[in-house]
Structures are given as C-alpha cells and as structure tokens.
C-alpha cells in the first residue's frame, strides 16, 4: 500500500491546499479569498472551488459529490471528506479561481 501523503510531504502541484491554482496567488487562505473575484455560496459550490473555513484561516478544494480535500495540518495526511457536519458549521465562504 502506498504511504499516505501529508501536508508537508505532498508534491507541489497547481492544486495544493496551501495555494490557489492561479499564478501569483497568495499563500494563505484569507489572501486567496480577497484575491479571487468570483465568490461562491454554499449552495453554488462546484468542483475546483476553494472552500474557506475558520475565519478564512483554512482552505480546501471542493471535489463534488458533497466532498472536499484538505490538509488538516502539518504532518497529517491530506484527506477527502464530506462537507456536511463540522465543515458546514465552520464555512466562511468560497471562491472560484480562474473566473
């Protein structure tokens, strides 16, 4: 079985949880929210949207089907989880990069 990727060991890619998939984007959730013009409501989430939680202190990527991927913290495995429950209660907003 392959070793799980963690927030600190995952390879760099255009869609890491630490940076929006746009060139020259800020490397923190609050900056990403401010930098992307297209804001998205909970009801209008589409795959690829960046979801921001905890007062814009945490970001993940909506992948569709009521699920998202995010790195819960340094050294912890990147997870694909349901957006219902705790995620909904901590949701502050979403943005759609590239729009």
C-alpha positions in Angstrom: 0.0 0.0 0.0 1.3 3.5 -0.8 2.3 5.8 2.0 -0.3 8.5 2.7 0.7 12.0 1.7 0.8 14.6 4.3 0.6 18.4 4.2 4.3 18.6 4.4 5.3 15.8 2.1 2.8 16.1 -0.8 4.4 17.1 -4.0 3.9 20.7 -5.3 1.1 20.9 -7.8 -1.3 23.6 -9.1 -3.9 22.4 -6.7 -2.3 22.2 -3.3 -4.4 23.1 -0.2 -1.9 25.9 0.5 -2.2 27.9 -2.7 -5.0 28.7 -5.1 -4.5 27.2 -8.6 -3.8 30.7 -10.1 -0.4 32.1 -10.8 0.9 34.6 -8.3 -1.8 33.8 -5.8 -1.4 34.5 -2.1 -0.2 31.6 0.1 -2.8 32.0 2.8 -6.5 31.4 2.9 -7.5 35.0 3.7 -5.4 36.4 0.9 -6.7 33.8 -1.5 -10.3 34.8 -0.7 -9.5 38.5 -1.2 -7.6 37.9 -4.4 -10.2 35.9 -6.3 -13.1 38.0 -7.6 -15.7 35.2 -8.0 -17.2 34.5 -4.6 -19.4 31.3 -4.3 -22.1 30.5 -1.8 -22.5 27.1 -0.1 -25.4 26.2 -2.5 -23.4 27.0 -5.6 -20.2 25.0 -4.9 -18.7 23.4 -8.0 -15.6 21.1 -8.2 -12.5 23.2 -8.1 -13.9 25.9 -5.8 -11.7 26.8 -2.8 -13.6 26.5 0.4 -12.5 28.7 3.3 -13.2 27.9 7.0 -12.3 29.0 10.5 -12.5 32.8 9.8 -10.6 32.3 6.5 -7.7 30.5 8.3 -8.1 27.2 6.5 -8.7 26.3 2.8 -9.6 23.1 0.9 -10.8 22.2 -2.6 -14.4 21.1 -3.3 -14.3 18.0 -5.4 -18.0 17.5 -6.0 -20.5 15.0 -4.6 -20.6 16.7 -1.2 -16.8 16.1 -0.6 -13.7 18.2 -0.4 -9.9 17.6 0.0 -7.8 19.5 2.6 -4.7 19.2 4.6 -5.8 19.2 8.2 -2.4 20.3 9.5 1.4 19.9 9.0 2.4 16.3 9.1 -1.2 15.0 8.9 -2.5 13.1 5.8 -4.4 15.0 3.2 -8.0 13.9 3.5 -11.0 13.7 1.3 -14.1 14.2 3.5 -17.7 15.1 3.5 -18.5 18.8 3.6 -21.5 18.2 5.8 -21.3 18.4 9.6 -18.3 20.2 11.0 -17.2 21.7 7.7 -20.6 23.3 7.2 -20.5 24.8 10.7 -17.1 26.4 10.1 -17.7 27.5 6.5 -17.0 31.2 5.8 -17.1 31.4 2.0 -15.8 30.0 -1.2 -14.1 31.4 -4.3 -13.9 30.1 -7.9 -10.3 30.7 -9.2 -10.0 31.4 -12.9 -13.3 33.2 -13.3 
